[in-house]
Amino acid sequence: MKPLGYLVNYPANQEGERGVFYDYILAANGLFIESKGKLLSARIPVDEFTVRGLAPLEPQVNLYHGRIPHQLFDLSVNNFLLDTYHERYLAVAWKNGYSLYAPEQTDKEGSVEYMMGDSIILDLHSHAHMPAFFSTKDNEDETGLKLYGVVGKLDGVPVVKLRIGVYGYFYPIAWNDVFDGSLTGAVESAEIEEVIERYDL
């Protein structure tokens, strides 16, 4: 098999050759990338456009072991709140269950260095007092098949932003699609953006 696959999403079936790492799929509503890993699978849009005669596709994320317990997110935010002036890193790993991975790390101005762990399904880092956003450096570093998150505005109500990454392509994902239970003590960045749009005169 080839490293990358290329398929066309016809109404009756998909035609083409699948790859080892990921596949590009041409659909009625654009170009998608699809990949299956050890902990999750994902299909997200690369570019949106119209192709007549093909069938459409929808974004899809499947966590093989189910959603992550919300308590791990709560613990992460509490950890970040211990130092609201520096960027910190935590992750969620899988080994017979989800657990929090907290490596030794070195703070630098606007960044943090750490040792990458095994079987990580979610990378999560804080942005101190800054908004929750993914920087150009984040885009350069986050090149795996994984969930990524950032928590900002630690000087007030923490704001979380999540996305799925598929080898350098990204797609926003809701908190409830990643974690079980209810989001408490923080808000999603999408909620903030909706309020801004609603009251932006």
N, C-alpha and C positions, 0 to 999 in steps of 0.2 A: 504493500500500500504506500501511497505517496504521503508526505507530511501534511499537506493541505488538500482538502476536497472542494469540488465545485459542482453544485447541483442547481437544477431548475425546477421550480415548484409548479408543475402543471396541475390543472384541475383534477385529473384522475390520479396522479402519483408524482413523486419526485424522481427525476432522472439525472444521472451523473455518477461520479465516483467520489466516495467518501474518503477523507484523509485521516491520518493517525491522530493529529492534534486538534484540528478544528476544520469546519466546513463553511464556505461561503454559499449562501442560497439566494438565488434570484427569484423574487416573488412579484406579485401584482403591485404591491405597495412599497417596493424597494429592495435593497440588498441587506441581507441578514448574515450574522455570524453565529455559528452554533458549535458548542463543545460540551464534552462529557468528561468530568474528572472523578477523583476518588470520593469526593464529598458532596459534589453538586453538579448539576448540568444547567446550561443557560443558552438561550437564543435571544439575541438583541439586534436591533436595527443598526446598520452601519451608515446607511443613507436612505432617505425617503424620496421616492419618485414613482411614477406610474408606468407599468408595463402591461399593455393590453394582452389579453389571452391567457394570463397566468392566474394562479390562485393566490390570495393574500396569506400572510403569516402574521402571527401576533408574538410579542415578546413573551418569554417564558423562563422562569427560574424554578428549579426543583432542588430542594435541600433533602438529600437522601435520608437523613436521620430526623427530619422534621424541623420545626422552628426552634430557635435558640431560647432557652429559658430567660425570661425578662430580668430575673435576679442578677444574671451576669452583666447585663447592661447597667443595672442600678449600681452594682459594685464598681463597675468601670467609672461611672460618673462620680461616685463618691471618692474614688482614688484620684481622679483628675482634680476634684475640688480641694484636695489637700495642698495642691500647689497651682494656684490660678495664674501664675506669672510665667510659667515655662511649659513648653510643649512636652507632652508625655505620650507614651505608646503602650497599648495593651492589645491583646488578641484573644479570640475564642478558638480553641483547638478541639479536636475530636479524638478521644481514645476511650472506647467503651462508654462514651457519654461526653457531653460538652463540658469544657472546663476553661477557666481563665488562665491565660499565659501572660506572665509579667516578667520579662527579661531584665537583666541589668542594662541600664541605658545611660548615655551621656548627653546632657543638654548642650545645645549650641544655640546661637542666636537664630531664632525662627525655625529651628529644626531639632531633631533628636536622632541619635544613633543607637542601634540595638542589634542583638543577635537574633536572626530570624529562626523561628521554631518550626517544628514538624507538624503536619496535619492541621494547618491553620485554615479555618474557613472564613474568618472575619478579621481583618486588620482595622484597628480603631485607634485614632490619635486625637489629642486635644489641640485647640488653637488658642488657649489662654483667654484673653479678653477680646480677641478678634472674632469676626463672624465665622460661622461654619461654612467653609468652602474648600474645594479641592484646588490646590495650587498647581502651577506648571510643574514644579518639582514632584508633586504627588502623581501627576499624570505620567511623568517619566519613570517613576519608581514602581508604580502599581501596574505591572504588566502581566500578572498571572490570571488564572481562572479563580476568582475569589470575590468575596464581599468586602467592601471597603466603607469605612465610616469616619466622620470627623465630628467632634463636639466643640462648639465655640461658645462665646459669650459667658464664660465662667464667672464673670463679675456680676451677673444678674441671673436670669432664668436661662439655664443651659439650652443650647439649640443643637440638634443633631441632624446630620445630612448623611444619607446612605446611598450607595450605588453598587451595582454589580459590574465587575470588570471581566472582560473576555479578551485576554491577550492584547491589551492596549486600547480596546474599545470599551466605552462606558455607557451605562444606562441607569437613570435614577430609579430607586426602589423604595417603597414605603416601609416604615418601621414595622408595621403589623405583618408584612410579608417576610420579615426576618426573625422577629421575636414573638413569642407567645405572650399572653397577658396584656396588661394595659401600660401605656407609657405614662409614667408619673415623675414629677420633679424635673421634667424637661419638655421641650416642644420640638416638633419637626420643622425643619427649615421651610418646607412647603407651606406650612400653616402661616409662617411669618410672611412669606412672599405673597400668599393669597390676601392677607390683611393689607399689605402695602398696596397691592394692585386695586383692592376694593376702595381704598381711601385716597388713592393717588389722583389728585385733581389736576 
